Every structure is written in structure tokens, then in C-alpha cells.
Amino acid sequence: MPQNILTVSELKKHFGGVRALDGVSFSLTRGETHALVGENGAGKSTLIKTLSGAFPFDSGDIVLDDAPYRPDSPHEAKARGLQVVHQEFNLLNHLSVAENISIEAMPRTRFGILDRAEMNRRARAALDAIGLGDIDVRATVQSLGIAHRQLVEIARALQSDSSILILDEPTATLTERETKRLFDIVADIKSRGVTVVFVTHHLNEVFAICDRVTIFRNGKTIATEVIAETTPAAVVRHMVGRELATERNTYQNRDISGKCALSTHNLKVASNPHPEGLDIAVHYGEIVGIAGLVGAGRTEFLRGIFAADPIVSGHLARNGTPMVFRSPRDAISAGIAFVTEDRKEEGLILDMPISANVSLANMASVSGHGLMRFGLERQRAEDHRAKLQIKCGSVSDAASSMSGGNQQKVVLAKWLARTPEVLILDEPTRGVDVGAKAEIYGILRKLAQEGAGLLIVSSELPELMTLCDRILVMANHRIVGSVSRDDFTEEHILKLAYGQNGTEEGTIA
Amino acid sequence: MTDHTTNTPNEGISMHRVIERIGIHNISLLVALVGLLVIFGVLRGDVFFSTRNLLNIGMGVAILGVLAISQTGVIVSGGLDISVGSIVGLTTVATAMTIQATDMAGLGLLAGIVIGGLAGLVNGLLITYGRINAVIVTLGTMAIFRGVAFILSNGQSISIFNDSFRWIGTGRILGLPAPIWVLIAVAIGFYTFMHKSIVGRNYYAIGGNPIVARLSGLKIPNYRVAIYVVSGVMAGVGGILLAARTGSGQPISGSDGLELEAITAAFLGGCAMQGGRGTVVGALLGVAIIGVLNNGMILTAVPTFYQMLAKGTLLILAVFLAEYRLNKN
């Protein structure tokens, strides 16, 4: 009989009128890998914050190591052996990797001065222990890619001896290869007897590495299942409380004979080391995906198209006409919209009402003679709320009050309000739950059917394979392959993505 | 028009809606204001509530009000303008010199507004295209503009004898002094601009998150420069009011902590250091609090030195409360 290390019973937590946790019960057995899944807003993040002592709970019981547990601070949680790697990064960007790893217990020399050599040595050991030999401990965190930052954060959490390690959506920012690496790390941690709690939106990951899964819906735990005895379809059913149509099969190949909506010609951004730049073409009605590893230069390329970052050389054309964009404003005027990777930093003004965020890129349509027409703005926001099934209290609530998936829909609404001819999306469903994801896919497809050209960067291959008519594979700032829908297989695309680095066996023909 | 789609339970709770409409922040300012009125009313009720004294308070805050409202615009955009006091001094000199040379009130007004606008343009260009921190730029130009005012006037006070110009500072309409009417006009204009216009909305967006604003198609440099020009023009209006009231252009005027009071009022009114927050009504309430406090301290014979102490404390307290509110969310 496995021993429970943590037992949570009937946990409740209210924020004003919002029942964030409304009866959460589950247990962790010692040394297991336990997944927590559920749509955004189902209560997973609140639970984690409660467990980590970020805020107290209203009622219920938690038993940790046979003793009652009611942490007042993150410090107390750590002292009791519970560590959390949060979804939002908690690294200090200007400090080095080593300084970040040692931040809680800086090594000192006999004179009480920081022992830099020892600090670097410990950091090196911590990184090597989880197979991160390629990260320089003296590099500043801001010089690292997002994926590496995530792994550094995990290395830091493992520094202190914890018996429970909670990973909050650790793979949201990782590519397949880095995710694989993370799984190896998790397996290693587990073999040391640490209980790992794994919060994710990706069921394939749950089924790849977890022993059990607990499903959340609307602040309640719906069920805990043993992975070996359940199926992804059953888990999804618990999550959404209904069956999801298997979208991929119903997808029709559309006739894409439309004109070229957007093309780039030797377009080179500052970070691209190749002088020849990139050539791509997106036709009206077509959804083109860009696959590749983190660091392949995909985001930078999109930002160059939208003039969010300057273009070094080359040019782009709309409807075959060469154009020069000096700022995002020019790109928007040319009918292009850009859903950025990071909705909190680059997509939404969190303090502003949802309605204001929706009209942000399209003020002319909610105003007259330079003055706002608030009734009209509200009406437009309500229209989008209905159309995109945005779940929020009121459109006059701050954008920060919504869950991630709904925030992403508001970002989409902002751009759909302009009825763009070309829509560029960077990781359109990162951190978005299964249900909302399917809805977003539906919106994007409809847009393409209505004639818009879409260019999507995503680190989730299934996403691109579901959505796209054509997938371009990028590696090291080059297009290394173009795969049409009939030839979509993960293996084929991944081989292209890795091939250029020479890290995979065999070569690409 | 009723709205059936919202989930907010708002039936019957009209008091709650009234509070929401006015804003919990503005209500706390009103409470503070009433508190001050009660205190000074008890201490010097005989003088304090006299028409004469109330008009005094109004006159005292007219210039401050104009500056606090435009400062709110600057802070909402994510900036700060601490050179406004010096611009007031410079524009009193420019206005007085113009009127002395031409004896035309209209040209005097024009001079004050144009010189104020130019001073603001210098600030805006340095901050936007020189990429220098707004506090540093306006700290520098605070000294520069004051210096220019001394150089132009040779350090002397320049008298104004033009009666139609003087009327702006001393005349009355419907019993209210002209400067108060100017403040009312500026307040209505700014309220419309900040809260009802596209451009005003865009300033909130830029202050709220400049990256998002840029990616949504706003030309941030233009907006940045413009708000400092507006701030300069409003300081010019303040300079005109001051010159008209005192009948002179003095390089030293506006140097007695005018920018401190304007910034304090803006923060009391709900501005946040990082921008994107603040209201015109809040700033006006902040101005009223400062006006009553100034007047009350004089009536109750608080020594000048202690008044300075109180003003500095109030600024820090206002910013502290603003940040505290933000962090609480």
C-alpha cells in the first residue's frame, strides 16, 4: 500500500464572489508523478498558489507528511519540502545563471564575502545534474532563450532538498526536443524519491510520464485516474464535461488558388546570420505554418514582417506590390495583424477593460469626430464576446481578470475587429486549455475560409498539422523544408527541423 | 438600453453603482476634503467659510489646477514634467515683455502660449528622441528655463500696464474671478480630451503598456512629444494668469514649489508612477485638498517652514498610497 505524502480534502478558496477552489480533494503518494489537468480557470493555479503559501485557503484540510499543513508564506512551504516552479518566470534577468541558482543561499568565503568560484561551481553541478551542460553559468539570464530559462528555474528548484516538486506548465514554452529533455529530468528526479506534480495542458505529456492524473473543472476535482487504466479521450471528457469533436478528420482541404497575399523576398532581420534572408509566400485562404526549434529564428522573422523589429535587408510584398513598413502601424494599415507570443507583455493592456483592449487597434470604428462612442465600443466588445465565446464577468472588467485562454481570445478579437487580410500568429494557443484551443482553431479556420491568409508559428506540431495547409520548417534562420498537407507526419517535420543541426541520425535528402 | 448579457448582479444595488460611477478613489478624496473643511471650520470657522476666503482659495488654486490637470495627462502617458514651474516663470516674462513692447493683450497671450509650447517641445523632443529619462530632462530644463527667464528679463520684474490683459487676472464674470473660469474651461476641455476622445484613450494605452500600444499601431513618439507640448502650453496659460494677476512678469515666479504641488495633486488624484492611470476629476479634487490645506494652514497661523514640511510629506504620502493601491491588486 503506497503511502500518501500529501492529502488535500475539500479545499475551498473564494475571491470575492469567485469560487476559485470549490471543493478540491486529492492525494499524492510518495514518489509518484501526478498530473493536474483542467481548463484554464479550473483552479489548478489557485491550488498551487495555496499549496505554496502565496495565499491562505478558506476551508478544508491539508495533511503533509502526517502533519497538518497551512503555510503562511512561500518560505514555510519550502521549509516543509514543497517547491514550485511557476509558470511565470521568477528569475532575475540581469543576474547571471549562477547567481540566480544560488540566490537563496549564496556561498560565502571565510571573510563573509560572496564566494563567486564556489557559486559558479555549485551552479555548474546543478545544471550538469539535469543535463544542461551547454548553459554557461556566467551568462545573464536575459541572454538565454525562454526554454533555457525554464530549465534553469527547474535546476534552481532542485537545489533545495524538496520532497514535492510542483511544475506549473513547464512545457508551455518548450519545443518537443526540450520537452523530451525535461521528461528525462523528471524521470531522474522521480528516481530520487521526489514526488513530482505536473501541471500541463498536453495530455500526451501526461500519458508519457505520469502515474496518475487528477482532473479539475470549475474549481472542483472531478476525478483522479490511474494513467495505465484510462485514455486521453476519457480525461478530456472529464475536463470539458462533454465530448470534443475529433477536429482533424473533419478538416477539409480547401482549394488554395488565391492570389499571393504576403510574400517576403530575402527578408533579413538583425538576428539572422544568413545574408540571403528568407523567402516565403502566403496566399489568400491559406494557412501556412512555420515549425522549428526554439531559437530557429521564427519569432524574429514574424516580428520583422510586422515591423515590430527593424528589417536589415530584403523586402516584402502585399498582393505582389513591394512595401516598406517603418512601424507596426504601416503593417496594420496594409491589412496585416500580429498575435504576439506573449499576450501579457505584448498582447493586452491588462489594467484596461476588455472592451478597450478589443477596440485598441481599431479605434476609428468605435468613435466619431475624434470622440469615443462608448455604447458602440461596448456593443462591439459584446459581439466579439459572443462570437469567440469569451468567458468574463463583464466586458468592462479589466483584461487581467480573465484566464489565459480567454485573454488570448481577446487578443484575437482585437485583431479580428480590423478584419485583417493577413493574420500572423506566434504561438496562438500557448497556455490555453483544450476546450478554448479547439475554439480558437475554429476561429482561425473560419478566417481562412473567409479568404484571409494566415501565417502561424507554433512549437506544437499537432497544432500546425491540425490547422495548416502547408508547413515550412525552419532551422537556424533558414527554411529547410516545405511540407504539404498530404505529407504531414511528425517524424518527417521533426527530421527536417533537427537535420540541419546534425543532431539526429541520418541526413535529409 | 439594458444589457442582458452581463452576469454582474446589479439589480437593486443602486448605491453600489453610484459608488462605482464616482469611483471609490474619488470618494476617499472627497472624504479627506470634507475632513479638512471640518477641521479648519472648527478652528477658524469665522473666517474660513466667508465668501471672500472661499474665493481666495479658488484664486489660489486656479493656476495650480491648470498645471495639475495637464500634469495628469503627462503622468498617464508614462512621463513626468517637473519643469512646469520654470515654464510658468519664463512665460510671465515673455508675456510681460511682449505687452511692454506692443501694448497688445492678444500678442501677450500668444507669446505666453507659444513660448510655453516651445519649452514643452524641447522637453518632448529630448525625452522622445534623445531617449533620456523624463525626470532628468525636465530637471535639467527646470534650471535652463529659469535661467532663460532671468537672462531675458535681466533679473528684473517687468510691469504690465495693459488693462485688458490685467482683467484676465482680476476681472469677474457672474461674481467668479476670471482665473476660476479659465480653470473650469481647461478642466472641461481636458476631461473631454482624456476621457472622451480617441487620443486620450490612446494615452492611457501608451501609459498602460507601450509595447502593446505600439504593436497595435500607435505612433508613440508623436504622442510623447505632443503631451509635453500640451504641458508646456498649459504652463503658459498658468504664466499668463499669474502675470495678469500680479501685473508683472517675474523670472522668479512659479519657483515656490508650483511643480511640487501640481505633481502632488496629480498623484492624489489617482495617477500611478508607471502611467496608464489617473483622472481629471481626481486631479481637481487633489487640487482642492491642497488649496484648502494651504489656506487653512495660513489661517491657523502654521509657520511657513512647517507648511513646506506638510507639502513634501503630502507628495510622498500621495505616491505611497498610489503604489500601495496598485500592489494590493
HADDOCK unambig.tbl for C-alpha pairs under 7 A between the chains (distance, minus, plus):
assign (segid A and resid 308 and name CA) (segid B and resid 215 and name CA) 6.75 0.50 0.50
assign (segid A and resid 328 and name CA) (segid B and resid 214 and name CA) 6.83 0.50 0.50
assign (segid A and resid 328 and name CA) (segid B and resid 215 and name CA) 5.57 0.50 0.50
assign (segid A and resid 328 and name CA) (segid B and resid 217 and name CA) 5.46 0.50 0.50
assign (segid A and resid 329 and name CA) (segid B and resid 217 and name CA) 3.86 0.50 0.50
assign (segid A and resid 329 and name CA) (segid B and resid 218 and name CA) 6.40 0.50 0.50
assign (segid A and resid 332 and name CA) (segid B and resid 217 and name CA) 6.55 0.50 0.50
assign (segid A and resid 346 and name CA) (segid B and resid 211 and name CA) 5.81 0.50 0.50
assign (segid A and resid 346 and name CA) (segid B and resid 212 and name CA) 4.76 0.50 0.50
assign (segid A and resid 347 and name CA) (segid B and resid 212 and name CA) 5.62 0.50 0.50
assign (segid A and resid 348 and name CA) (segid B and resid 212 and name CA) 6.29 0.50 0.50
assign (segid A and resid 349 and name CA) (segid B and resid 205 and name CA) 6.87 0.50 0.50
assign (segid A and resid 349 and name CA) (segid B and resid 208 and name CA) 5.97 0.50 0.50
assign (segid A and resid 349 and name CA) (segid B and resid 209 and name CA) 5.72 0.50 0.50
assign (segid A and resid 349 and name CA) (segid B and resid 212 and name CA) 6.73 0.50 0.50
assign (segid A and resid 351 and name CA) (segid B and resid 208 and name CA) 6.85 0.50 0.50
assign (segid A and resid 360 and name CA) (segid B and resid 216 and name CA) 6.57 0.50 0.50
assign (segid A and resid 361 and name CA) (segid B and resid 216 and name CA) 4.85 0.50 0.50
assign (segid A and resid 361 and name CA) (segid B and resid 217 and name CA) 6.38 0.50 0.50
assign (segid A and resid 363 and name CA) (segid B and resid 198 and name CA) 6.72 0.50 0.50
assign (segid A and resid 370 and name CA) (segid B and resid 197 and name CA) 5.67 0.50 0.50
assign (segid A and resid 370 and name CA) (segid B and resid 198 and name CA) 5.67 0.50 0.50
assign (segid A and resid 371 and name CA) (segid B and resid 196 and name CA) 5.57 0.50 0.50
assign (segid A and resid 371 and name CA) (segid B and resid 197 and name CA) 4.03 0.50 0.50
assign (segid A and resid 371 and name CA) (segid B and resid 198 and name CA) 5.67 0.50 0.50
assign (segid A and resid 372 and name CA) (segid B and resid 196 and name CA) 5.37 0.50 0.50
assign (segid A and resid 372 and name CA) (segid B and resid 197 and name CA) 5.22 0.50 0.50
assign (segid A and resid 372 and name CA) (segid B and resid 198 and name CA) 5.72 0.50 0.50
assign (segid A and resid 393 and name CA) (segid B and resid 6 and name CA) 6.50 0.50 0.50
assign (segid A and resid 393 and name CA) (segid B and resid 7 and name CA) 5.65 0.50 0.50
assign (segid A and resid 393 and name CA) (segid B and resid 8 and name CA) 6.33 0.50 0.50
assign (segid A and resid 394 and name CA) (segid B and resid 6 and name CA) 5.43 0.50 0.50
assign (segid A and resid 394 and name CA) (segid B and resid 7 and name CA) 6.75 0.50 0.50
assign (segid A and resid 394 and name CA) (segid B and resid 8 and name CA) 6.88 0.50 0.50
